[in-house]
Amino acid sequence: MNEVALRWSSRKFWAAMVWQTVLVWLLATGRLPVAAFESLTWLLLGGYFVGNIGQKWLLKGES
């Protein structure tokens, strides 16, 4: 599988997309304040970033 296909089939990526969709829906329906939306979005992005870096670091250690 090529790199683009691997990136788009990542469980971390799709989990982040699903949770971001939930956050946007909650914001749009007025159930989530803007400040909470911003904080949760930053946490989601940070978790995704740390997960990717951690995975690359662990896989590099196996080689």
PDB file with one MODEL, atoms N, CA, C and O in Angstrom:
MODEL        1
ATOM      1  N   MET A   1       0.858  -1.180   0.000  1.00  0.00           N
ATOM      2  CA  MET A   1       0.000   0.000   0.000  1.00  0.00           C
ATOM      3  C   MET A   1       0.900   1.238   0.000  1.00  0.00           C
ATOM      4  O   MET A   1       1.882   1.297   0.739  1.00  0.00           O
ATOM      5  N   ASN A   2       0.562   2.219  -0.827  1.00  0.00           N
ATOM      6  CA  ASN A   2       1.399   3.419  -0.894  1.00  0.00           C
ATOM      7  C   ASN A   2       1.167   4.324   0.312  1.00  0.00           C
ATOM      8  O   ASN A   2       0.244   4.111   1.098  1.00  0.00           O
ATOM      9  N   GLU A   3       2.021   5.336   0.442  1.00  0.00           N
ATOM     10  CA  GLU A   3       1.991   6.198   1.636  1.00  0.00           C
ATOM     11  C   GLU A   3       0.669   6.957   1.777  1.00  0.00           C
ATOM     12  O   GLU A   3       0.159   7.105   2.888  1.00  0.00           O
ATOM     13  N   VAL A   4       0.118   7.433   0.672  1.00  0.00           N
ATOM     14  CA  VAL A   4      -1.147   8.177   0.728  1.00  0.00           C
ATOM     15  C   VAL A   4      -2.278   7.259   1.196  1.00  0.00           C
ATOM     16  O   VAL A   4      -3.088   7.649   2.037  1.00  0.00           O
ATOM     17  N   ALA A   5      -2.332   6.064   0.662  1.00  0.00           N
ATOM     18  CA  ALA A   5      -3.374   5.114   1.071  1.00  0.00           C
ATOM     19  C   ALA A   5      -3.216   4.739   2.537  1.00  0.00           C
ATOM     20  O   ALA A   5      -4.211   4.611   3.251  1.00  0.00           O
ATOM     21  N   LEU A   6      -1.985   4.562   2.995  1.00  0.00           N
ATOM     22  CA  LEU A   6      -1.753   4.253   4.408  1.00  0.00           C
ATOM     23  C   LEU A   6      -2.213   5.393   5.302  1.00  0.00           C
ATOM     24  O   LEU A   6      -2.818   5.161   6.349  1.00  0.00           O
ATOM     25  N   ARG A   7      -1.929   6.619   4.891  1.00  0.00           N
ATOM     26  CA  ARG A   7      -2.306   7.777   5.699  1.00  0.00           C
ATOM     27  C   ARG A   7      -3.824   7.902   5.813  1.00  0.00           C
ATOM     28  O   ARG A   7      -4.340   8.190   6.893  1.00  0.00           O
ATOM     29  N   TRP A   8      -4.538   7.689   4.720  1.00  0.00           N
ATOM     30  CA  TRP A   8      -5.993   7.843   4.734  1.00  0.00           C
ATOM     31  C   TRP A   8      -6.706   6.645   5.348  1.00  0.00           C
ATOM     32  O   TRP A   8      -7.895   6.732   5.656  1.00  0.00           O
ATOM     33  N   SER A   9      -6.005   5.529   5.531  1.00  0.00           N
ATOM     34  CA  SER A   9      -6.642   4.362   6.140  1.00  0.00           C
ATOM     35  C   SER A   9      -6.272   4.205   7.614  1.00  0.00           C
ATOM     36  O   SER A   9      -6.612   3.198   8.236  1.00  0.00           O
ATOM     37  N   SER A  10      -5.588   5.185   8.167  1.00  0.00           N
ATOM     38  CA  SER A  10      -5.152   5.129   9.561  1.00  0.00           C
ATOM     39  C   SER A  10      -6.339   5.208  10.519  1.00  0.00           C
ATOM     40  O   SER A  10      -7.219   6.054  10.361  1.00  0.00           O
ATOM     41  N   ARG A  11      -6.356   4.323  11.507  1.00  0.00           N
ATOM     42  CA  ARG A  11      -7.426   4.364  12.515  1.00  0.00           C
ATOM     43  C   ARG A  11      -7.347   5.638  13.338  1.00  0.00           C
ATOM     44  O   ARG A  11      -8.376   6.196  13.717  1.00  0.00           O
ATOM     45  N   LYS A  12      -6.127   6.107  13.620  1.00  0.00           N
ATOM     46  CA  LYS A  12      -5.981   7.365  14.374  1.00  0.00           C
ATOM     47  C   LYS A  12      -6.598   8.520  13.599  1.00  0.00           C
ATOM     48  O   LYS A  12      -7.293   9.356  14.175  1.00  0.00           O
ATOM     49  N   PHE A  13      -6.349   8.568  12.301  1.00  0.00           N
ATOM     50  CA  PHE A  13      -6.884   9.645  11.474  1.00  0.00           C
ATOM     51  C   PHE A  13      -8.411   9.630  11.492  1.00  0.00           C
ATOM     52  O   PHE A  13      -9.039  10.665  11.716  1.00  0.00           O
ATOM     53  N   TRP A  14      -9.008   8.470  11.259  1.00  0.00           N
ATOM     54  CA  TRP A  14     -10.471   8.399  11.203  1.00  0.00           C
ATOM     55  C   TRP A  14     -11.101   8.622  12.565  1.00  0.00           C
ATOM     56  O   TRP A  14     -12.186   9.195  12.653  1.00  0.00           O
ATOM     57  N   ALA A  15     -10.444   8.182  13.626  1.00  0.00           N
ATOM     58  CA  ALA A  15     -10.965   8.461  14.973  1.00  0.00           C
ATOM     59  C   ALA A  15     -10.961   9.964  15.228  1.00  0.00           C
ATOM     60  O   ALA A  15     -11.920  10.509  15.775  1.00  0.00           O
ATOM     61  N   ALA A  16      -9.879  10.634  14.829  1.00  0.00           N
ATOM     62  CA  ALA A  16      -9.803  12.090  14.998  1.00  0.00           C
ATOM     63  C   ALA A  16     -10.885  12.787  14.175  1.00  0.00           C
ATOM     64  O   ALA A  16     -11.499  13.744  14.647  1.00  0.00           O
ATOM     65  N   MET A  17     -11.124  12.315  12.950  1.00  0.00           N
ATOM     66  CA  MET A  17     -12.151  12.926  12.104  1.00  0.00           C
ATOM     67  C   MET A  17     -13.545  12.736  12.705  1.00  0.00           C
ATOM     68  O   MET A  17     -14.356  13.663  12.697  1.00  0.00           O
ATOM     69  N   VAL A  18     -13.821  11.557  13.219  1.00  0.00           N
ATOM     70  CA  VAL A  18     -15.133  11.296  13.821  1.00  0.00           C
ATOM     71  C   VAL A  18     -15.339  12.197  15.032  1.00  0.00           C
ATOM     72  O   VAL A  18     -16.394  12.814  15.172  1.00  0.00           O
ATOM     73  N   TRP A  19     -14.332  12.277  15.915  1.00  0.00           N
ATOM     74  CA  TRP A  19     -14.478  13.107  17.112  1.00  0.00           C
ATOM     75  C   TRP A  19     -14.577  14.586  16.761  1.00  0.00           C
ATOM     76  O   TRP A  19     -15.311  15.326  17.416  1.00  0.00           O
ATOM     77  N   GLN A  20     -13.850  15.026  15.738  1.00  0.00           N
ATOM     78  CA  GLN A  20     -13.959  16.428  15.336  1.00  0.00           C
ATOM     79  C   GLN A  20     -15.349  16.710  14.779  1.00  0.00           C
ATOM     80  O   GLN A  20     -15.903  17.784  15.013  1.00  0.00           O
ATOM     81  N   THR A  21     -15.915  15.759  14.047  1.00  0.00           N
ATOM     82  CA  THR A  21     -17.277  15.910  13.537  1.00  0.00           C
ATOM     83  C   THR A  21     -18.274  16.017  14.690  1.00  0.00           C
ATOM     84  O   THR A  21     -19.194  16.833  14.643  1.00  0.00           O
ATOM     85  N   VAL A  22     -18.093  15.202  15.711  1.00  0.00           N
ATOM     86  CA  VAL A  22     -18.964  15.273  16.892  1.00  0.00           C
ATOM     87  C   VAL A  22     -18.838  16.640  17.557  1.00  0.00           C
ATOM     88  O   VAL A  22     -19.843  17.241  17.937  1.00  0.00           O
ATOM     89  N   LEU A  23     -17.605  17.132  17.700  1.00  0.00           N
ATOM     90  CA  LEU A  23     -17.396  18.439  18.323  1.00  0.00           C
ATOM     91  C   LEU A  23     -18.046  19.558  17.508  1.00  0.00           C
ATOM     92  O   LEU A  23     -18.655  20.464  18.075  1.00  0.00           O
ATOM     93  N   VAL A  24     -17.919  19.498  16.194  1.00  0.00           N
ATOM     94  CA  VAL A  24     -18.536  20.515  15.333  1.00  0.00           C
ATOM     95  C   VAL A  24     -20.055  20.452  15.455  1.00  0.00           C
ATOM     96  O   VAL A  24     -20.715  21.489  15.520  1.00  0.00           O
ATOM     97  N   TRP A  25     -20.611  19.249  15.485  1.00  0.00           N
ATOM     98  CA  TRP A  25     -22.060  19.102  15.632  1.00  0.00           C
ATOM     99  C   TRP A  25     -22.531  19.677  16.969  1.00  0.00           C
ATOM    100  O   TRP A  25     -23.535  20.386  17.026  1.00  0.00           O
ATOM    101  N   LEU A  26     -21.799  19.366  18.043  1.00  0.00           N
ATOM    102  CA  LEU A  26     -22.166  19.910  19.357  1.00  0.00           C
ATOM    103  C   LEU A  26     -22.085  21.434  19.370  1.00  0.00           C
ATOM    104  O   LEU A  26     -22.933  22.098  19.966  1.00  0.00           O
ATOM    105  N   LEU A  27     -21.073  21.985  18.718  1.00  0.00           N
ATOM    106  CA  LEU A  27     -20.934  23.438  18.632  1.00  0.00           C
ATOM    107  C   LEU A  27     -22.087  24.038  17.827  1.00  0.00           C
ATOM    108  O   LEU A  27     -22.681  25.037  18.233  1.00  0.00           O
ATOM    109  N   ALA A  28     -22.399  23.427  16.688  1.00  0.00           N
ATOM    110  CA  ALA A  28     -23.445  23.954  15.810  1.00  0.00           C
ATOM    111  C   ALA A  28     -24.827  23.898  16.457  1.00  0.00           C
ATOM    112  O   ALA A  28     -25.674  24.750  16.187  1.00  0.00           O
ATOM    113  N   THR A  29     -25.055  22.910  17.302  1.00  0.00           N
ATOM    114  CA  THR A  29     -26.360  22.789  17.954  1.00  0.00           C
ATOM    115  C   THR A  29     -26.430  23.569  19.259  1.00  0.00           C
ATOM    116  O   THR A  29     -27.461  23.559  19.931  1.00  0.00           O
ATOM    117  N   GLY A  30     -25.355  24.237  19.620  1.00  0.00           N
ATOM    118  CA  GLY A  30     -25.354  25.069  20.813  1.00  0.00           C
ATOM    119  C   GLY A  30     -25.137  24.323  22.116  1.00  0.00           C
ATOM    120  O   GLY A  30     -25.350  24.876  23.194  1.00  0.00           O
ATOM    121  N   ARG A  31     -24.719  23.083  22.024  1.00  0.00           N
ATOM    122  CA  ARG A  31     -24.503  22.278  23.237  1.00  0.00           C
ATOM    123  C   ARG A  31     -23.078  22.367  23.759  1.00  0.00           C
ATOM    124  O   ARG A  31     -22.772  21.839  24.828  1.00  0.00           O
ATOM    125  N   LEU A  32     -22.209  23.031  23.013  1.00  0.00           N
ATOM    126  CA  LEU A  32     -20.806  23.145  23.403  1.00  0.00           C
ATOM    127  C   LEU A  32     -20.370  24.594  23.229  1.00  0.00           C
ATOM    128  O   LEU A  32     -20.475  25.139  22.131  1.00  0.00           O
ATOM    129  N   PRO A  33     -19.885  25.223  24.290  1.00  0.00           N
ATOM    130  CA  PRO A  33     -19.420  26.608  24.162  1.00  0.00           C
ATOM    131  C   PRO A  33     -18.183  26.694  23.257  1.00  0.00           C
ATOM    132  O   PRO A  33     -17.433  25.728  23.118  1.00  0.00           O
ATOM    133  N   VAL A  34     -17.989  27.844  22.661  1.00  0.00           N
ATOM    134  CA  VAL A  34     -16.869  28.045  21.737  1.00  0.00           C
ATOM    135  C   VAL A  34     -15.533  27.792  22.425  1.00  0.00           C
ATOM    136  O   VAL A  34     -14.650  27.162  21.843  1.00  0.00           O
ATOM    137  N   ALA A  35     -15.372  28.272  23.654  1.00  0.00           N
ATOM    138  CA  ALA A  35     -14.102  28.081  24.368  1.00  0.00           C
ATOM    139  C   ALA A  35     -13.812  26.596  24.582  1.00  0.00           C
ATOM    140  O   ALA A  35     -12.670  26.160  24.438  1.00  0.00           O
ATOM    141  N   ALA A  36     -14.831  25.824  24.921  1.00  0.00           N
ATOM    142  CA  ALA A  36     -14.648  24.379  25.107  1.00  0.00           C
ATOM    143  C   ALA A  36     -14.319  23.712  23.773  1.00  0.00           C
ATOM    144  O   ALA A  36     -13.477  22.817  23.712  1.00  0.00           O
ATOM    145  N   PHE A  37     -14.990  24.153  22.704  1.00  0.00           N
ATOM    146  CA  PHE A  37     -14.711  23.610  21.374  1.00  0.00           C
ATOM    147  C   PHE A  37     -13.258  23.840  20.990  1.00  0.00           C
ATOM    148  O   PHE A  37     -12.588  22.930  20.502  1.00  0.00           O
ATOM    149  N   GLU A  38     -12.773  25.053  21.209  1.00  0.00           N
ATOM    150  CA  GLU A  38     -11.382  25.361  20.874  1.00  0.00           C
ATOM    151  C   GLU A  38     -10.416  24.508  21.684  1.00  0.00           C
ATOM    152  O   GLU A  38      -9.458  23.961  21.137  1.00  0.00           O
ATOM    153  N   SER A  39     -10.660  24.396  22.969  1.00  0.00           N
ATOM    154  CA  SER A  39      -9.773  23.603  23.829  1.00  0.00           C
ATOM    155  C   SER A  39      -9.778  22.132  23.429  1.00  0.00           C
ATOM    156  O   SER A  39      -8.722  21.506  23.335  1.00  0.00           O
ATOM    157  N   LEU A  40     -10.962  21.586  23.195  1.00  0.00           N
ATOM    158  CA  LEU A  40     -11.052  20.178  22.822  1.00  0.00           C
ATOM    159  C   LEU A  40     -10.438  19.912  21.452  1.00  0.00           C
ATOM    160  O   LEU A  40      -9.842  18.857  21.232  1.00  0.00           O
ATOM    161  N   THR A  41     -10.580  20.861  20.534  1.00  0.00           N
ATOM    162  CA  THR A  41      -9.964  20.701  19.219  1.00  0.00           C
ATOM    163  C   THR A  41      -8.446  20.686  19.335  1.00  0.00           C
ATOM    164  O   THR A  41      -7.784  19.865  18.701  1.00  0.00           O
ATOM    165  N   TRP A  42      -7.885  21.590  20.142  1.00  0.00           N
ATOM    166  CA  TRP A  42      -6.429  21.593  20.344  1.00  0.00           C
ATOM    167  C   TRP A  42      -5.960  20.299  21.000  1.00  0.00           C
ATOM    168  O   TRP A  42      -4.917  19.760  20.629  1.00  0.00           O
ATOM    169  N   LEU A  43      -6.719  19.798  21.970  1.00  0.00           N
ATOM    170  CA  LEU A  43      -6.357  18.529  22.612  1.00  0.00           C
ATOM    171  C   LEU A  43      -6.423  17.369  21.621  1.00  0.00           C
ATOM    172  O   LEU A  43      -5.565  16.486  21.635  1.00  0.00           O
ATOM    173  N   LEU A  44      -7.434  17.374  20.768  1.00  0.00           N
ATOM    174  CA  LEU A  44      -7.574  16.329  19.760  1.00  0.00           C
ATOM    175  C   LEU A  44      -6.407  16.363  18.781  1.00  0.00           C
ATOM    176  O   LEU A  44      -5.825  15.325  18.464  1.00  0.00           O
ATOM    177  N   LEU A  45      -6.069  17.553  18.304  1.00  0.00           N
ATOM    178  CA  LEU A  45      -4.935  17.678  17.386  1.00  0.00           C
ATOM    179  C   LEU A  45      -3.628  17.284  18.059  1.00  0.00           C
ATOM    180  O   LEU A  45      -2.791  16.612  17.455  1.00  0.00           O
ATOM    181  N   GLY A  46      -3.452  17.702  19.306  1.00  0.00           N
ATOM    182  CA  GLY A  46      -2.243  17.347  20.045  1.00  0.00           C
ATOM    183  C   GLY A  46      -2.127  15.852  20.251  1.00  0.00           C
ATOM    184  O   GLY A  46      -1.046  15.283  20.095  1.00  0.00           O
ATOM    185  N   GLY A  47      -3.229  15.211  20.600  1.00  0.00           N
ATOM    186  CA  GLY A  47      -3.219  13.761  20.775  1.00  0.00           C
ATOM    187  C   GLY A  47      -2.912  13.031  19.482  1.00  0.00           C
ATOM    188  O   GLY A  47      -2.181  12.040  19.482  1.00  0.00           O
ATOM    189  N   TYR A  48      -3.464  13.512  18.386  1.00  0.00           N
ATOM    190  CA  TYR A  48      -3.195  12.913  17.079  1.00  0.00           C
ATOM    191  C   TYR A  48      -1.718  13.064  16.719  1.00  0.00           C
ATOM    192  O   TYR A  48      -1.084  12.119  16.248  1.00  0.00           O
ATOM    193  N   PHE A  49      -1.179  14.259  16.945  1.00  0.00           N
ATOM    194  CA  PHE A  49       0.226  14.528  16.648  1.00  0.00           C
ATOM    195  C   PHE A  49       1.136  13.646  17.501  1.00  0.00           C
ATOM    196  O   PHE A  49       2.052  13.011  16.978  1.00  0.00           O
ATOM    197  N   VAL A  50       0.888  13.604  18.804  1.00  0.00           N
ATOM    198  CA  VAL A  50       1.712  12.793  19.711  1.00  0.00           C
ATOM    199  C   VAL A  50       1.598  11.309  19.349  1.00  0.00           C
ATOM    200  O   VAL A  50       2.588  10.580  19.406  1.00  0.00           O
ATOM    201  N   GLY A  51       0.406  10.866  18.983  1.00  0.00           N
ATOM    202  CA  GLY A  51       0.227   9.472  18.572  1.00  0.00           C
ATOM    203  C   GLY A  51       1.036   9.127  17.338  1.00  0.00           C
ATOM    204  O   GLY A  51       1.645   8.059  17.270  1.00  0.00           O
ATOM    205  N   ASN A  52       1.047  10.023  16.362  1.00  0.00           N
ATOM    206  CA  ASN A  52       1.828   9.778  15.146  1.00  0.00           C
ATOM    207  C   ASN A  52       3.320   9.784  15.424  1.00  0.00           C
ATOM    208  O   ASN A  52       4.047   8.918  14.938  1.00  0.00           O
ATOM    209  N   ILE A  53       3.783  10.756  16.203  1.00  0.00           N
ATOM    210  CA  ILE A  53       5.210  10.829  16.526  1.00  0.00           C
ATOM    211  C   ILE A  53       5.619   9.602  17.337  1.00  0.00           C
ATOM    212  O   ILE A  53       6.667   9.009  17.082  1.00  0.00           O
ATOM    213  N   GLY A  54       4.803   9.226  18.306  1.00  0.00           N
ATOM    214  CA  GLY A  54       5.099   8.043  19.118  1.00  0.00           C
ATOM    215  C   GLY A  54       5.160   6.775  18.284  1.00  0.00           C
ATOM    216  O   GLY A  54       6.039   5.936  18.484  1.00  0.00           O
ATOM    217  N   GLN A  55       4.231   6.636  17.353  1.00  0.00           N
ATOM    218  CA  GLN A  55       4.225   5.458  16.493  1.00  0.00           C
ATOM    219  C   GLN A  55       5.477   5.414  15.629  1.00  0.00           C
ATOM    220  O   GLN A  55       6.103   4.361  15.503  1.00  0.00           O
ATOM    221  N   LYS A  56       5.850   6.541  15.033  1.00  0.00           N
ATOM    222  CA  LYS A  56       7.059   6.572  14.200  1.00  0.00           C
ATOM    223  C   LYS A  56       8.297   6.263  15.030  1.00  0.00           C
ATOM    224  O   LYS A  56       9.198   5.563  14.569  1.00  0.00           O
ATOM    225  N   TRP A  57       8.344   6.786  16.256  1.00  0.00           N
ATOM    226  CA  TRP A  57       9.484   6.551  17.132  1.00  0.00           C
ATOM    227  C   TRP A  57       9.581   5.067  17.498  1.00  0.00           C
ATOM    228  O   TRP A  57      10.669   4.491  17.488  1.00  0.00           O
ATOM    229  N   LEU A  58       8.440   4.453  17.822  1.00  0.00           N
ATOM    230  CA  LEU A  58       8.442   3.032  18.168  1.00  0.00           C
ATOM    231  C   LEU A  58       8.808   2.160  16.973  1.00  0.00           C
ATOM    232  O   LEU A  58       9.554   1.191  17.114  1.00  0.00           O
ATOM    233  N   LEU A  59       8.286   2.502  15.797  1.00  0.00           N
ATOM    234  CA  LEU A  59       8.606   1.715  14.607  1.00  0.00           C
ATOM    235  C   LEU A  59      10.064   1.883  14.204  1.00  0.00           C
ATOM    236  O   LEU A  59      10.677   0.945  13.695  1.00  0.00           O
ATOM    237  N   LYS A  60      10.623   3.059  14.424  1.00  0.00           N
ATOM    238  CA  LYS A  60      12.033   3.287  14.117  1.00  0.00           C
ATOM    239  C   LYS A  60      12.911   2.442  15.036  1.00  0.00           C
ATOM    240  O   LYS A  60      13.957   1.949  14.614  1.00  0.00           O
ATOM    241  N   GLY A  61      12.493   2.275  16.285  1.00  0.00           N
ATOM    242  CA  GLY A  61      13.243   1.474  17.243  1.00  0.00           C
ATOM    243  C   GLY A  61      13.253  -0.008  16.898  1.00  0.00           C
ATOM    244  O   GLY A  61      14.170  -0.728  17.294  1.00  0.00           O
ATOM    245  N   GLU A  62      12.235  -0.478  16.159  1.00  0.00           N
ATOM    246  CA  GLU A  62      12.165  -1.885  15.773  1.00  0.00           C
ATOM    247  C   GLU A  62      13.125  -2.222  14.647  1.00  0.00           C
ATOM    248  O   GLU A  62      13.532  -3.376  14.513  1.00  0.00           O
ATOM    249  N   SER A  63      13.497  -1.241  13.834  1.00  0.00           N
ATOM    250  CA  SER A  63      14.354  -1.517  12.675  1.00  0.00           C
ATOM    251  C   SER A  63      15.790  -1.687  13.035  1.00  0.00           C
ATOM    252  O   SER A  63      16.622  -1.923  12.159  1.00  0.00           O
TER     253      SER A  63
ENDMDL
END
